[in-house]
Amino acid sequence: MAKKLDNRMGWIRNLESLSESEDGSSWHEYEIASECFIAGELNYSRGKIYCKFLTLEKDKDGLYRYLLCMQYRAISFKNNGEKKGYYFIDGPCGEILALFSIFFQCRFYLVSIYTPSVKIKKYEDFLYRKPYALNHPEIFNANDCNRNFAEGLNNFPASCDTIFNSLSDFLDSIKKLSPEKHQSFILACWHYARSLKEVGLDREMVFIRLVSAIEALSKDYDKIDDPLDGAAFDELFKGADLIDEQRDRLREILRVGKKGKIRIDKNSWRFREFIKRYSNEFAYTQPAKEVASHGINRLYVTQENLEEVLKLIYSARSKYLHEGEPMHLSELIVNELAKKDINWDFWCSVGGIIDNRSFGSTQLPYECLFERLVRHCLLKWFENNLLS
């Protein structure tokens, strides 16, 4: 009988192999960069994963530099793969950086690599594109936040989204996640980390990648109860007066499988139900007193209107990908002084006319609100799925 494959994250399997034997192992050093300053040092698993700041001041691009060191086991080619076996495109280093991103709520860029075989490898395609920073203070007002490799998040709004006291606690807890859920969780973290890199650059891609982050986990969500789902197509429509072309088109629309069963698209429903389930403790934006007094709470996302907002986001994402339709984004606030006094989730204009196009209430909230919501839900899913 073939040995069952270990489908946990690569960095965990790597550390366990090193605990058995370090023969033939090697050290890889990575220079990484971020807009955020993170104090302290990570000394995990007796230094086999180590990270600390290299610079105390920002470079010309506004980035702080960090050194990440990882010890790797000797390469083994004994394993046999399987169709649903674990795979992550960026390897153990990419896993760690994706986990760093969701824990600290900031962006990390891989700048260069030092390995025993390749003495210095510069990433020729690393070109930092300076973003427009005003509309995402959690990422760019980094000096106001207290992030620490050793202590975690102190006096920082994002700390309320997680129960973990430190980065080491967070990494330890991942080992308690059921092996079959490792693939989905690291993909969700990876899409989330990639969405952060689009902030201030491509606003539509922020929404697209954040939706993908949720879908990575919601694809295994509870089954939807739909009267058509699973029904036999031929039996249901045997009396319908349809020509062959109409019947074939209807089979295509209802996604009838090889066994003749109707398959209802559940992705949108799963996306909404997943967020609704794990957002119970989310800290929504509190309306300013002067806004609430004028009765324009429509500028905010609340637990009551969350369902409609999520429908707008998913529909906008689908139309963008499948029909090429641009998203109806909330207008950026370009006045920095005005931004300090405004905490809206939507731009104040709900509809409008541009050229010959009339826009209804299809406007999306600011991406910073959706990013915070997605991060909160991913972390709450993780906490709820830890093995006791």
HUWOLIN-V876031 format. One record per residue. N is the residue number from 1. BURIAL is b if it has 16 or more other ideal C-beta (glycine too) atoms within 10 Angstrom, else e. Layout:
N/BURIAL
N/BURIAL
This chain:
1/e
2/e
3/e
4/e
5/e
6/e
7/b
8/b
9/b
10/b
11/b
12/b
13/b
14/b
15/b
16/e
17/e
18/b
19/e
20/e
21/e
22/e
23/e
24/e
25/e
26/e
27/e
28/b
29/e
30/b
31/b
32/b
33/b
34/b
35/b
36/b
37/b
38/b
39/e
40/b
41/e
42/b
43/e
44/b
45/b
46/e
47/e
48/b
49/b
50/b
51/b
52/b
53/b
54/e
55/e
56/e
57/e
58/e
59/e
60/e
61/e
62/e
63/b
64/b
65/b
66/b
67/e
68/b
69/b
70/b
71/b
72/b
73/b
74/e
75/e
76/e
77/e
78/e
79/e
80/e
81/e
82/e
83/e
84/e
85/e
86/b
87/e
88/b
89/e
90/e
91/e
92/b
93/b
94/b
95/b
96/b
97/b
98/b
99/b
100/b
101/b
102/b
103/b
104/b
105/b
106/b
107/b
108/b
109/b
110/b
111/b
112/e
113/b
114/e
115/e
116/e
117/e
118/e
119/e
120/e
121/e
122/e
123/e
124/e
125/e
126/e
127/e
128/e
129/e
130/e
131/b
132/e
133/e
134/b
135/b
136/b
137/e
138/b
139/b
140/b
141/e
142/b
143/e
144/e
145/b
146/e
147/b
148/b
149/b
150/e
151/e
152/b
153/b
154/e
155/e
156/b
157/e
158/b
159/b
160/e
161/b
162/b
163/e
164/b
165/e
166/b
167/b
168/b
169/e
170/b
171/b
172/e
173/b
174/b
175/e
176/e
177/b
178/e
179/e
180/e
181/b
182/b
183/b
184/b
185/b
186/b
187/b
188/b
189/b
190/b
191/b
192/b
193/b
194/b
195/b
196/b
197/b
198/b
199/b
200/b
201/e
202/e
203/b
204/b
205/b
206/b
207/b
208/b
209/b
210/b
211/b
212/b
213/b
214/b
215/b
216/b
217/b
218/b
219/e
220/e
221/b
222/e
223/e
224/e
225/e
226/e
227/e
228/e
229/b
230/e
231/b
232/e
233/b
234/e
235/e
236/e
237/b
238/e
239/e
240/e
241/e
242/e
243/e
244/e
245/e
246/e
247/e
248/e
249/e
250/e
251/b
252/e
253/e
254/b
255/e
256/b
257/e
258/e
259/e
260/e
261/e
262/b
263/e
264/e
265/e
266/b
267/e
268/b
269/b
270/b
271/b
272/b
273/b
274/b
275/b
276/e
277/e
278/b
279/b
280/e
281/e
282/b
283/e
284/e
285/b
286/e
287/b
288/e
289/e
290/e
291/b
292/e
293/e
294/e
295/e
296/e
297/e
298/e
299/b
300/b
301/b
302/e
303/e
304/e
305/e
306/b
307/e
308/e
309/b
310/b
311/e
312/b
313/b
314/b
315/e
316/b
317/b
318/e
319/e
320/b
321/e
322/e
323/e
324/e
325/e
326/e
327/b
328/b
329/b
330/b
331/e
332/e
333/b
334/e
335/e
336/e
337/e
338/e
339/e
340/e
341/e
342/e
343/e
344/b
345/b
346/b
347/b
348/e
349/e
350/e
351/e
352/e
353/e
354/e
355/e
356/e
357/e
358/e
359/e
360/e
361/e
362/e
363/b
364/b
365/b
366/b
367/b
368/b
369/b
370/b
371/b
372/b
373/b
374/b
375/b
376/b
377/b
378/b
379/b
380/b
381/b
382/b
383/e
384/e
385/e
386/e
387/e
388/e
